[in-house]
Structure formats: structure tokens, C-alpha cells
Amino acid sequence: MKLILLSIFVLSFSVVAEPKFSKVGDFELEYEIAGSGEYTVLLEGGAGAGLSDWDPVFYKIAERATVIRYSRVGNGNSTKIKRHFTSDEYAHYASNLLLNLGITQPVILIAHSYGGNVARDFAVAYPAQIQALLMLDPSSEHDVDIMRAINLEQANKEIAAVKLADMENGMSNNYLDFWSKRPLPNYPQIKDMPVTVIASIKKNPNPPHLLASDQGVVKWGETWKQWAEAFPQGRAVLTEMSGHFVQFDEPELVVSELTLIIERLIKH
């Protein structure tokens, strides 16, 4: 009997969280919703990320809030394209996805890697749709600056090699946007709200490039700490336990920081 009941529960929960599609502009965006509650969390993945990038935390977050994960245009099972998208364009589609889904209250936006670029543009363009921001080792327009500050000659060689490798592997939709290194919004362009950054400062025994060197990870952590703490409600968490994919290495840290944000929102 217990086995039957468990099977029914698993089946019913999987149906609730079954991926669906929403038409935004000319494209079909894959998305999945789970959980319930007063707060809604939108998950913004990294470059090329699909729904599975959030597997370690999706259902844990669903225990605390309504949570939405989706695949940006060109990613996952969303519409395939062969054109360049910028982070502000992606932010526009994220905004419209929320409207399509009838999400009227501002969301807590959790973003990983390149999703951090999208999140910052979203926060500036759609301030009424966001009430807090949690970024997981977000990409930074300052990464090449960090490398060049350590060793200019070596950095330029490494940057050129990485660009070439990226081109050989096939340019993703955000390729040009990522390498343009255009300035992204900071406080006070982004409104005063709870903002937390979890940045990896984990040391690499065999760093593949200067950014992953001991000096590089220290400067990376310092850069994000300074950025987060410029916000009146900013918080920086530097972790030596996670690599770039914080949600896989320390899912409990992601959930605990989200819980802290929700507690701060309640007190407000």
C-alpha cells in the first residue's frame, strides 16, 4: 500500500512540474513550474543552459515558493535559432514570459553565470517585476581585466585562444554579447533591493587560465564582493567549496541564501 501511495504521489508531482511551452514573440519558450506560496522565484540559467541546470535546487526551492525554470531562446527545447541575442533582449523575453504566465507580483530572480548579465539588464528594464536578486558565480565584464592585471602578455594570449575555441565549437546565441564586454548595470541603476552574490573562490590545482589561478579567483571574489556591497541591502558570499556551478556543488547554500532573502522581504 505504501508503495502504491508513493507511486501516486510521484506521478502527480511529476505531472504538476511537466515542462510546457509559452509563445513569446516568434518563439516557443520551454518552462516548468512547481511549488506554491507567497513568493515566486524565476531561475535564469547560464549560457546554453536548459532546464536540467537547475535540477539540484528546483524542487528544494519549490518547498518554499513557486519556482519557474525556463530555457532561453536557442537553449534546451525552446525554439532553435541562428542569430545573435543580447542580454537585454533575453531580459525582454523573460519579462514577457512572466506576463504570459500571469505572474503579476515581482519575482525573486536567481541567475547563474551568463544569466547574471540577463538578470542585471532585467532589474533595470523591469524594476516592477523584480523584488530581489540572487546571483550564482555570475559572469562579469571584468574577467578579462582581472586576467590582464595579473599578466598582460599571457592574458592576451589566453583570451585569444579561448575566443578561437569558442568560435570553433560554434557560436552560441550570446557569443558576441559575452565577448563585447560592454558595461552592465550596477547600483544605483538597479533599484535598492536585497541583492546577494555567491562567488566561487575555489582554488584549482591545475588552473587552465589566469582567471582560475590563485590570484585570479581572489580578484574575482573581491570584484563581486565590492559590487554586491555597493547595494544598501547587498550581501556577498565567497565560497571555497564550489566551482562555477554553485547549484550543483552546494545546493544547500543556494537554498539557505534564498531563505535569508525571503526572511528579509518578510521583515520589510
N, C-alpha and C positions, 0 to 999 in steps of 0.2 A: 504493500500500500504506500509506504514512504517513497519507494522508487517511482511509482506512478504519479504521485503528487509532485515529486521533484521534476519529473519529465514535463508535466503540465506547466509548472512554473517557468522552467527554462524555455519551453516553447512559446508561452505567452509573452515572456520578456523579450525574446528574440524578434517576435512579430512587432512589438512596440518600437523596437530600435532598428527595424529593417530599413536599409538605405532607400531613399526616394529621390526624385528629381524635381527641380523647380526651374522653370524657364525664366531666365533673366536676360533681357535684350534678345540677342540672336542665339544665345547659348543655353544648354541644359546643364545645370549645376547639380551634382550629386551631393546629397546631405543625409544626415541621420540625427534624430532627436531622441533623447532619453531623459528620464528623471522628471521631477516636478518641483515646485516651490516658488518662493517669492522672487528669487534671483535667477537670471538667465546668463549662461556662460557661452560665449562664442569662441571656438577654437580655430586659430589661424595658423596653418602649418607652414613648414619651410619650403624651399624651392623644390618643385617636383613632388611634393608630398600628397599622398592620398589619405583616405580615412584611417588606414592602419597605423599611421604615425602617432595616433592618439590612443592606441589600444591599451597601454598600461594605465591610463588615468581616466579614460572615458566613463566607465561605469562607476568608478570611485567618485568622480565628480557628480554623477547622476544621483548619488545618495544624498547630496547636499543641495542640488539645484537642478533646474532644467539646463541641459547641455546640448549644444549643437556643434557637430563637426561637419565639415564640407570639403569638397575638392575644388580648388580654383579652376578656372577655365584652362584646359590643356592638361590638367592633372587628374589622377585617378580615373573614374569612369565619366567625368564631365566631358563636355564637347572637346574634341581634339582640334587644335588649330596650328597654324604655321605662321603666326605673326607675333610681333613683339608686344608685350604688355608692360606697363609701368606700375609701380606700387600704388599710385593714386588711382589708376584705372581699376586695379584689383579692389581697392577700398570702395570704389563706387559700386562694384558688383556685390560686395559683401553687404553694403548698406541696403541695396535693393533686394537681396536675398532675405534679409531680416523683415523688410516690409512685406514681401511676398508671403512669408510665413506668419504674418500677423503679429510679429514681435514689436510691441509698441513701447515697452519700457526700456530704458537704457541697459545695455549689457555689460558684463564684465568680460573683457577681451583678453584671452590668453594666447600669446603668439610665440612661435618658435622660429629661430634662425631668420631667414628672409621674411617670414611672416611679421617680424618686428618692424621691417620697413613699411609693410602694408598697415600695420597697427598704428604707427605714428601718423601716417597720412590720414587714416580713418579718424583718429582722435581730433585732428584739426578740422577736417572737412565736415564731420558729422558729430559735433560735440553733444547734441541732444540724444544720440543713440549709444553713448558710452558713459559708464559711471566709474569704471576702474580699469586698470591695465596691469597685467602680469606678463612679463616677457622672459622667455627661457633662452639663455645664451643667444640673444638676438644678433643678427648681422649688423655690422657697423660700417659706416662710410669712412671710418678712421683706421680700418685694419691695415691698409697699405701704408698709412702714415706711421703706424706703430712699427711695421717691418723696416721702413726706411730709416727710422730713428735709431734702430739697433745697428744696422749695417747697410748703408745706402747701395753700395755696389752689388752686394749679394741679394738684397731685396729686389732690386730691379730685374735681376736675372730670374729669380724665383717667380716674381709676378708675371713676367713674360711667359715663363714655362707653364704656369697654371692657366693663363688665358689660352694658350695654344692647346693645352689638353682639353679644356672646356669646349673649344671650337671643334676639336676632333671627335669629341664624344657627342656632338650635336647640340646646337644652341637651344636652351630651354626658352620658354616664353619671356622670362625675366632676365635673360642673359645680359642684354645691353643696359638695362636698368641697373643691374647689380654692378657692372663694371664702370658705369658712368661716375659713380661715387659723388653724386650730387648731394648737397646738404639736405638733411632730413629735418623735420620739425622737432623742436625741443621746447622745454618750458621757457617762456610763458606762451609760446604759440599753442601749446597743448594746455588745456584748462587745468586748474587746480583740482586734483582728484587723487585717490590712492593709486600710486604707481610703484610697482615692485619689479626689480630686475634680479633674476637668478643668473649669475655669470659663472662659467666654468673657469677655474684656475688650476685645474688638474695638470700635474707635470707629466710630460711624456718622456719615457726613457730613450726613445729614438725619434725626436721631432722631425717631421717631414719638411718643415719650412720654419722660417724665423718666427712667424706668429705663434707657432706651437712650442717654441723654445721657452726655457725658464723665464728669460727676460720678457718674451712676448706675452706669456699668459699673465704675468704680473701686471704689465702695462694694460692688457685687455681688461683685467679686473678693475684697475684704477680708473680706466676710462668710463666704464659703466657705473662704477660707484659714484664718480663725480656727476655723471648725467642724472642718475636716479635721485641723488640727494639734493639736486637743484630744485626739485619739487617740494613744496611745503609738506606734502604727505608722501614723500618719496622714501623708498627703502631699498637697500642693496644687499643681496645675499651672495657672497662669494664662496663657491663650493669647490673643495679639492676631491670630492667623491664622484663627481660626474664629469663625463666628457661633454661633447657638444649636444648629445641627445639626453638632456636632463630628464625628460619624461620617462625614458627607459631606465636610466641609471638610478634615479632617485624619485620614483613616482610619489612616494610618501611626502617628499619635500614639496613637490608641486601642490599636492592637496593641502598640506598644512599651511602653505603661504596663501593659497586661495581662501582657506578658512579664516586666516587673520584679516584678509581684505574684507570678507563678509562681515566679520565682527566690527571692523572699523566703520563700515557702511551702516550697520545697525545703530551704532553709537551716534552717528551723525543724524 
